[in-house]
Amino acid sequence: MKDKSRQDLLNRMKNLHKTVEQERQGRRSDPGAVVRQPVRRQPRFSELNEYKQVKLQQLAGEQLNMANPFYRAHEAASGATALIGGREYDNFASYDYLGLNKHPKVLERAGAALTQFGVSASASRLVAGERTIHAELETALAENYQAEAAVCFVSGYLTNVGTIGCLMGPRDLVIHDEFIHNSALSGIMLSGASRRFFKHNDMADLARLLETLSADYNRILVIAEGIYSMDGDIADLPGLLKLKRQYDFWLMMDEAHSLGVLGATGRGIFEHFGVASGDVDIWMGTLSKTTSSCGGYIAGSEALITLLKAQAGGFVYSVGLAPTLAGAAIASLEILKAEPDRVHALRRNSQMFLNRARLRGLDIGLSDGYSVVPVIVADSLRAVKLSNDLFEAGVNVLPIIHPAVPEGLARLRFFITSTHTEEQINRAVDLTAEILADLKERNFGLNSQEMMQVVARLAQG
């Protein structure tokens, strides 16, 4: 009897353990039955469809004997020239618009910050990562925009994500230009706000949206770029401000590619159009272009900046900007202010490139000839081939292909700097025109349907 009682107790304990385990996993169970649940298997990364799509694109390039033009490793600082694989190239693939990346004052200020503060801020600024050089940089940025305050983030992408995610919510609306940067789209998604876009630089279309939707939401944010990074044209800031006065929304201008480029002294799009900077609620920009650094910034009212410093996750929960990067940006802003001739040289070179490209019959799309000039070549394969052929000829310029742009609008994107020479510009344009003409004569390229057929064949075999 004692053995039977002991066995009954063991059985009851086993059944209880089984019941508890099944309930812990969220499943109902019959204590008297043996439940066999299918074992769930987490897919390996190599099994993900997203990974397979990337590999298929790589295989398609190999199948067509196309070298990958991306991730070319530079072996020194790059500006108007680049050192790649031991060879010097004319370089049209870097953001160093004013040639400041190796300016002695920039290097000196970055080095001094490195010596004083070390490599890292070592903590979130909210906790223990605040450094005096951060306030110095933010004061300089606020001064450029005649704003009350500014705040810096460790990433330009994170600046848009964190700011939009902090300011907007599910009961709000964000309306953006259809060509807006991906970072803004990510910020809108994070915020949970409703999203609409207006046709590129089309103020009538924006007015239609505002007229239809403005009464349905608590807050409305409109976002545009100073210079559009893919097309090189300029936002209609006067038109945006006219609508802002009529419909009373927040206006956010992304100055990533226009600080140091637009305006008589490079202060940005407000100087270009001669409008009051305070009419724009949120000035956003990156530190990786004109200011030869890394990170991003927001400039605006004291209330805006105070809110972002307290509640923007990308600021509160990220380490402070590396002091040496802050030092480089400060020096770049000082040079921008002291040497406006660099802005004029950039404008001269950009217009020179634009005019010669038109003369040679190249399709430069919407570009206004300020720092970014695309050459539209149609399909993605032709864009990659053109980039590779130019690289062999000594010119480094990268293609922008589907899905970054629609398949029929694949392009090469030329970044112009103040330090490019007339010879470099003429050679790049002439080589582009000659090689592209040869590709067209040979009818080199695949339309999207033909490319899909190549990918499908690879997928099957």
N, C-alpha and C positions, 0 to 999 in steps of 0.2 A: 504493500500500500504506500509505503514511504517513497519507493522508487516511482510508482505511478503518479503520486502527487508532485514529485519533483519534475517528472517529464511533462505533466500538465502545465506547470508553472513556466517551464522553458518554452513550451509551445505558445502559451499566451504572450510571453515576452517577445518571441519572434514575430507573432502576428501584430502585436502593438508596434514594434519597431518598423515593420513593413508598412503599417497604416500611417505612422508618422512620416515616414520617408516619402510615401506617395502624396500625402497632403502637402508636404513641404515643396514638392515639385508641381503642386497645383492640379493634381489629378484625383478624381474620386476613385475609391477602391472598394472592393469586396474583401473583407479580412479573411474570408474562407477560400478565396480563389487566388490562383497564381496569375498575376498580371504581367504580361510581357509587352512592354512598350517599345516601339521602334526606336532605335538609337539614332539621335540627331547628329549629323556630321557637318561641322563647319567647313565651308569650301576653302580650299587653298587659294592664295592670291593668284597663282598661275591658272586657276580655273575660272576666274572672274571674266565675264564678258568684256568688261572695260579693258582688262589687260590683253585679252585676245585681239581686241580691235586695234590696240597700239601695235601689237606684234604683226598683225596682218598688214598694217600700213608700212611697217619696216620691211616686211617680206616683199610687198609690192614694189618698193623702191629697189630692192636687190634684184627682183625678177626683171626689172626694166633697166638694170645697170646704172642706177642713179645713186650717187654718193649722198650721204646725209649732210646737208649744209649747216645743221644746227649743232650747238655745243663745240664749236671750233675753239680750241684753247689758246688764249692770248698769253704771250710769254713776257709781256712788259705792259706798262701803262699805255692805254690806247686813246687816241684822239683823232687827229687827221690822218695818222698812220697807225698801223698795228703790226706787231711782230707775231707771226703764227708759223709754227713749224720751221723756225729759223729764217723765214723770209719776210721782208717788209712789204706791206700792202697799203695802197690807198684805202683808207677806212671810212666807210659811210654807215657804220653800224653802232656808233656809240653816242651817248647823250651829252658829251662834254661840249655843250654848245658854245661856251665862251673860252674854251681852251684853258681852264683853270685847274685841271686835275693834277698837274705837276708844277703849278705856279709856286715859286719860292716862298711867297707869303703864306700860301695855303699849307705847304709842307711844314713850314716853320711853326705855324699856329697849331697844327695837328700834333707835331712833335712835342711842343710845350705842354699841351693838354695831356699827352701820354705820360710825360715825365711827372706832372703835378698830380694827376688823378689815377694813373694806371690805365689798363686796357678797358676795364669794365666798370660800370656804375654799381654792379654787384648786388643790386636789389631793385625792387619797384621803387619809384620815386616817392610814392605815398608812405613807404615804410622807412627805408634807410638809403635809397638810391638818389636822393636829391643832391645835385652838385651846383655850385655857383655858376658854372659855365652853361647849365641848362637855362637859367633865367636870363643870362646874357644873350643867348641865341634867340630866345623867345621875344625879348625886347627888340632885337634887331628886326625880326620878322614882323612884329606888330608895327614898328616904325615904317617899314616898307609899305604896308597897306593902310597906314594912318589909322590903325585900329587901336582899341583900348587894350587888347591883350592877345596872346597867342599861346599855343601849347604844341609840343612836339611828341610824336609817336615814333616807335622804333622801326616802323615799316610804312611805306606809302600806301600799300594795299590795306594794311590794318587801319590806317587813318580813316579811309572811307568806310570800311566795315564797322569800326568802332563808333564813329561819329553818327552815322545814320542809324545804327542799331541802338544807340543811346537816346536819340532825339525822337524817333518815330516808333509807333506801336500799332496794334491791330485795328484801332479805330481811326487811323490816319491814312493819308494818301501821298505817295511819291510819284511825281511825273518827271520823266527824264527824256532827254534827246535819245533817239533810237541808236545813236552811235556811241553812247556813254560807255565808259570803261567797265570791265568785268567786276572790279572791286566795288563799284557802286551797286551793281546788281546783287552782289553777295551781301552787302550791308542791308539792302532792302529786304532780302530774304530773311536775314537774321532778325530784323525788326518786327516781322509779321505784318507790316503795313501793306495796304493794297498798292498795286503798281500799274501805271499806265505809261506809255511812251508816245511822244509826238514825233512827227516826221522831221527828219534832220533839218535843223535850223528853220523850221516852218512855224512862224509865229501865229499864223492863222489857224493851224492845226492845234497848237497849244491853247489858243484862245477858245477854240471849240470845246476842248476837254475841260477847261476851267469853267466855262459857262455851264456845262452839263453836270459837272461833278462837285464843284466847290462847296455846295451847301450840304453835302452828304458826309463830310468828314470833320473831325476836330482840328487837325493840323494838316497843312499841305506844304510839301517841300518840292521845289523844282530844281533839277540839277542839269547843268551844262558844263562843257569844257571850254577853257579859253582858246586853246588850239587843240583840235581833235587829232589824237595820236596816230590814227590810221590814215587820215585823209589830208591833214595839214591845213585845213581851213579854220576860220575864226568864228566863234559864236556871235550871234546878233545880240550883244549885250544891251544896246539901247532899246531894242524890241522887247527883250526880257524885262527890263526895268519899267517900260511902259505898261506891260501887262501886270507887273507886280503892284504898281500904283492902283490899278483897276480892281484886282482880285485879292490883294493883300495876302500873299503867300511868303514863305521863306525862300530865298534864292541862294543856292550853293554853287559856286564857281570852282571848278577843278583847274588849277593853274599849273599842273605838272609840267606841261610843255610850253608854258607861256611866260613864267617868271624868268626874267633875264633876256627875253626874246621880244616881247611886245612893249610898245611905248618908247618914247624918245630916250629914256634912260633905263629901259628894261624892267620897270616896276610891275608891268603886267597889263592885262586887258583894260583895266580901268583907266590907266594912263593912255593907252592906245586910243580909246574913244573919248577921253577927256571928261569922264563922268566922276562923280564923287564916290570914293571907295566905300564910304559908309552906307551907300544905297544897297550894297550887297551884304546879306546877313552872314554868310559863311564863306570865308576864303580858305580853300583847301589847296595844298600843293605837296610836292615831293622834294626831298633834299638831294636826290641822286642825279639830277640833270645839271642845271646851271651852278648849283652850290657844291658840286663835287664831293658829295657825302653819301649818306644813306638815311632813310627814314622819311617821315612826313610831318605836316603841320596843319593846324587850323588857326586862323586869325579871325577876330571878330570882337564882339562886345565882352565886357568883363563878366557879365552874367553867363554867357555862352561858355566861355573858357572855364569859369569856376565849376559849372555843371559837368563839363567833360572831365575835368581833373578829379571830380568826386565820383562819377558814375560810369564813365566810358570804360568798359571792360578791357579794351585793348591798351588803355593807359594804366588803369589801376592794377591790373594783374600781369603786366609785362615789366621786364627790367627797364630801367632808365636808358635813354640813348647813350651809347658809348661816348665818353668825353672827347676822345680824339676826333670822332665824327662831328660832334658839336663844334669843336675848334675849327675844323676844315670849313664847315658851313658858315661860321661867323666871318672867317677871312674872305671867303668867296663873296659874301654880301658886301663887305667893305670894299673889295675890288670892283664889284658891280657899280657901287655908288661913286667910286673915285675915277673909274675909267669907262665912261659911256661909249668911247670909241669902239670898244669890243662889240657892243650891241649893234653899232652901225656897220661894222665889218661883217657880222653875221648876216645882217639884212642884205648887204651888198652881195655876199656869196650866195645866199638863198635865191635872190632874184636872178643872179647870173645863171644858176643851175636851172631854175624854172624857165627862163627865156630860151636857153640853149636847148632844153628838152623839147619845148614847143617847136623850135626851129627844126629840130630833127624829127618831128612828127610823132613824138612819144605821147602817150596818153597819161597825163599827170592828174587826171580826175578833178577833184574840187580844190586842190592845193592853192593857197594864196602865196606860197613862197616864203614862209617863215619857219625855218628850221626843219620841217618835215615835208618831204616831197615824195609821193608814191609814183611809181611807174606801173600802170595797170597792164597786165599781159594776158588776161583771160584765165586759162585753166591752171590748176595747181602744179601739174607736171611741168608745164612750160616755165612756170615761175622758178621751180627748183632747178631745172636745167639751165636757165639763164643765170641764176645765181652761181651755180657751179662753174659755168664757162667764164663768167666774169672773175671768179676767184682764181682760176687758172691763168687769167690774163693780168692778175695783180690787183684786182679791185674786190674788197670785201664788203658785200651788201647782202642782207638776208631777205628771203622771201616771206611773205605773209600769205598763208594758204588756208583752204577750207579745213576746219570749220570756223577759224578766226574771222574770215570774211566769206561771203557767198562764193560758190565755185566759179562763177563767171567773172568775179572781180579779184582773183588772185593777183598779187603784185609784188614788186620789190619796193622796200621802204628805205629811202635815203634820208639819213640824218646829216644835216649840213652844220658845219661849225665855223666860227670866226677865223679859224686857223687854216682852213683849206685854201690851197692856192688856186689861181685861175687855171693853171696847167692840170691840176688834179681834177677839177670840176669838168673841164672840157674833155679830158681823156675818159672819165667815167661815163659822161653822157654819150660820147661818140661810140665807145665800145658797146654800151647798152643798145644803142640804136642799130649798130651793125650786126651784133649777135642776134638780137631779136628779129631783125629782118631776115636773117638766114634761117632761123627757126620757123618763121612764118612761111618762107618760101618752100621749106621742106615739109610744111604742114605738121611740124612736130608738136605733139600734145595730145592729150586724151580728154574727151568730155567726161562729165561725171558718170554717165551710163557706162562708157567703156572702162573707166577706172573701176567701177563696181564689178564689172565682168572679170577683170584681172583679180580683184580681191576674192570674188566668188570661186574662181578656179583654184586659188591658193587655199581657200578654206576647205575645199573638197579634197585637196591632195596634199 
